[in-house]
Amino acid sequence: MNRNLNLVCLSILTSLMFWGCTPDKKPIKLATYTYATNNRIANMKLLAQTLEKRLKRSVETKSYPDVESFIGGIKSNEVDIALINTLGYLILAADNQHMLPTANLHVNKDAVDNYKTVFLTNNDSIREYSAIPSKAGKLTMMFVKTGSTSGNLIPRLFLSAINIASPESQFKEVKYGGNHTSTLEKLINGEADLCALGSNEYYKQIQADSTLKKKVKLLWVSDEIPLGPVLVNKRMTLEDRKLITDILLNLHKENTPAFEAIKSGWSEAKQADKFQVISDKYYDSFREVNGNKTRLNDILKMFEK
């Protein structure tokens, strides 16, 4: 009996040594959130394998159903490494006790229409976005979904910069389209007078069907939106945090398939060429849109549970 028990223990220790792990270290939790039907687990697989090899610890991947539950998981200290969107991070940053932004995907300055918000209308009486405030009481506004950066946060910042601080009370009605594709479809079908969504979807649709330009009018295009960060838990050792950053910064060269897999899971990362080091200050640009100060903190409170 004792001999069999010893053999089992030896087998376990041998397996741990083979994988480069030690029995006293818990698995690293690598997490993100689901968008539409993609939970992005497959997109993180190669990155997780790289982290396991370099950190000599097992890595478990998880996808939360949405941004809101993802933030809840982070605040409950369930996550060690988080791939979060910009809106999610800005909401988290107001009460961030566990995570540090370490890097995000870099997009060259000459990239064209990588990740922007477009403001559209099907209402012939609105020729310029400057006309929106005076007509708001008779208009229905459609955003994409609560947790969308390009389809909710940026549009609300833009509206606040043109004196629409409270869309829910200033517009006749506010709706959500569900995702970028359905939001555009619903505008075309007359379910709203205005909508805002990610530029990628708009340009993809008008390329596929040029007649859409006659059905909807483009009122405003935002500047490029800074992509969301990779967050690392403060409880991890300084050595591990530095190693994770190093892995990310060199991923495009040392493990191109892993880098491309991450990119393919996020449409806004289509033109990214590498990861870059960032800090919280990287997101200060959200305090001003079109040269006008926004009510960022007030807007973010709307998304907090």
N, C-alpha and C positions, 0 to 999 in steps of 0.2 A: 504493500500500500504506500509506504513512505517513498519507495523507489519510483513508483508511478507519479506521485505528487512532485518529486524532485524533477522528473523528466518534463512534466507539464510546466513547471516554473522556468526550467531551462529553456524550453521552447518559446515561452512568452518573452523572456529576456533576449533570446536570440533574435526574435522578430523585431523587437524594439531597436536593437542594435543595427539590424539590417536596414531599417527605415530611418535610422539616424535619430530616433526619438528617445527620450528618457522617460521612465515610468512615472516620475513625480511631476511632470508638466502636463497641464490640461490642454486639450485641443484648442487651437485658435479659431475663433468664430469670425468668418468672413461673410458679410451680409450685404444685401441690397434690397430693392423693392420691385414688385411686378408692374410692368406697364402693358396695358391691353392684355394679350394672351401670352406674353413672354415673361417668364419668371427670372430669366437671365442666369439661371444656375449653370447652364451649358456654356454661357459666355465667360463665366468665372472659372471654369474647370481647369484650364491650363495655368492660369495665374495661381490658383490654389495649389497645384502641383509644384510650381516654382517656389512658392512660399514654404511648402513642406520641406523641400530639398534644402533650401538655404537656411531656414530657421531651425531645421531638425526637430520639428514638431508637427503633429498631425493637424490638418486644417479641415474644419467643417463649414460647409456653405449653407446659407439660408436665404430665402427670399420672402420678405414680408408682403402681405396682400396689397399694400398701398403705402404712400409716403407717410401718412399719419401714423399708422401702426409701426412703421419702421422707426420713426422718431420715438415712439413709446418704448420700443425695444432698446434703443440706444440709451434713453433716460433710465431704463431699468438695469442698465449695465450688462446687457446680454450680448453685446457686440464688441469685438476687438478691432476689426478693420471694417469700415463702412464705405460703400460706394453710394453716395447720395447726390440728389440733384440740388441745384442752386437754391430753390425755394425751401426745400427741406432743411438745408444747412442754415439759412437765414432765420428760420423759425427756431431751430435748435439753438442757435448762437445766443438767443436771448436768455436761455437758461441751460447753458452747456457745462456740465460738471465733469464729464468723463472723457471727452474726445478732443483731439487736436487735429486741425487741418494740416496735412503734410504735403500734398501734391494735387495737381489736377491736370487734365489733358490740355496741351498747348495747341493753339491754332495759329498759323502764320497770319501776319497782318494783311497780306495780300489775298487771303482766302475770300471768296465771294459768296455772300449769303449762306454762311455756314449754320448759324443758330441765331435767328432773329424772330421778332414778333411782327406780324402784319395785322393791320386794322382794316377791315373790309365793311362795305355796305352794299345793300341792294336798293337803297332808297334814293331816288333821283333828286330829292330836295336837298341832299347833303353832298355838296361839291367839294368841301374842304373840311378837315377835322375841326377847324375853328368854329364851325357851325354847330357842333355837337352839344355844347353846354346850353345854348338857347333853345334847342329842340328836344333836349333829353326827356322831358316829361311826357312826350308823345312817342318815344322810341323804346323798343325792346332790345336789350343788350344780351349777347350770348358769349360767355367764356367757355373754355374747354372743360376743365374739371378743377376741383379745389386744389389738388396738389401739383398743378402744372405751373412751371416757371414761365414759359413763353405764352401759355394760354390763360394765365390768371394773374400771376404776380406782376409781370411787366405791363400788361394792359392796365391794371389798376394803378400802377405807378404813373403811367402815361396819363390816365384820366385825372389823377390827383394833380398833375402838373398843369392841366387845363381847367382847373377849378371844379372838377367832379370828384369831390372827396368821398362821397357816399353813393356809389352807383345804385345800391338797393333802394335808396330813398329818392334819388334824383331821376333815375330812369323810370319809365312806366312799368317796366318789368325786367328782371334779371334772370337769365336761364343758364344752364350748363349743357353743353352738347355731348359730353361723354368722352370723346377723343377728338383729335384734330380732324380726321377725315369726316366724321359724322357732323362736326360743328360746321364745316364748310358746306356739306350737303344740306343741312338744315337752313342755313342762310339762303342758299339757292332756292330752296323750297318755300321760302317766305315765312319761316318760323321765327325770324328775328329781323330787325332792321340793321343791326350792327353785330359784328363778331370779331374776335381776336383769336389768332392761332399761330402756331409755329410756321415760319416762312417756308420750311422744307416742304410741308404738305401743300401749301398754296402753289409754289412754283412747280411741284411735281404734277399737280392737277391741271394747271394751265398749259403745261407742256404736253400732257396727254390729250387735252381738249381745249384748243385755243378759243373756242366760243365762250368759255367761262369769263373771259375778259369783258364781254358785253353784258354778262349777267351780274357781275359784282364789280364794284369800284374799289381800288386800292387807295386808302386814305393816308396811311402812315406806315413806315417801316422803321423799326428800332435799330439802334446800333447793335453790333455783335454782343450777345449775352455771354458773360463769363461762365464757363462750364463748372459744374458742381465739383466739390473736392472729394478726395479720399481721406477719410478720418481714421486716426489711430488712437486706441484707448491709452489714457495716461498711465494705467496700471501696468502696461508693458514696460520692460526695462528700456533704458535709454539706448542700449546696444541694439536691441531688437527693433526699436523705432527707427533708428538710423539705417539698419539693414533693410527694413521694409521700404524706406524712402529710396535707398540705393537700387533696390530691385525695380521699383517703379520707373526711376529715372533712366534706367538702362534697358527696360523691357523691349523697347522698339528695336534695339540692336541685338540683344542677347537672346530674346525669345519672341521673334516677330509674330509667329502664330498666336501666341498668348495676347500680344498687344492688339492684333487685328480682331481677335475674338471679343475683346473688351469693346473695341470701337463699334463692332457690328451690333452690339446689344443696345447702343444708344444712338439714335438717328442724329442727334446734335453733335456727335463726335466724328461724323463722317470725314471731315477734313483735318482732323487732329493728326499731328506727326510725332508726338512724344509726350511724356509727362514732364511737368515742370514743378519746381518747389514754390509753394505759396504759403501765406499766412492769412489770418482773418482779415487783415487790411486789404487784401486783394478784392474784397467784395464791397468796399466803400463806395464804388460807383453807383450803387443802387439808391443812394441818398439824393441823387439828382438825375433828372431826365429832361432832355431838350433844354438844358441850361436853367431849369427851374427846380427848386427843391421839392422833394416828394414827402409824403407822410408815411414813410416806410414802416416805422414802428407801429403806427395806428393800423396800417394794412395788415401787418404780420399778426397782430392780436386777433384778427378775424379767423386766422387759421389755427390758432392754438385751441387745444381741447381743454 
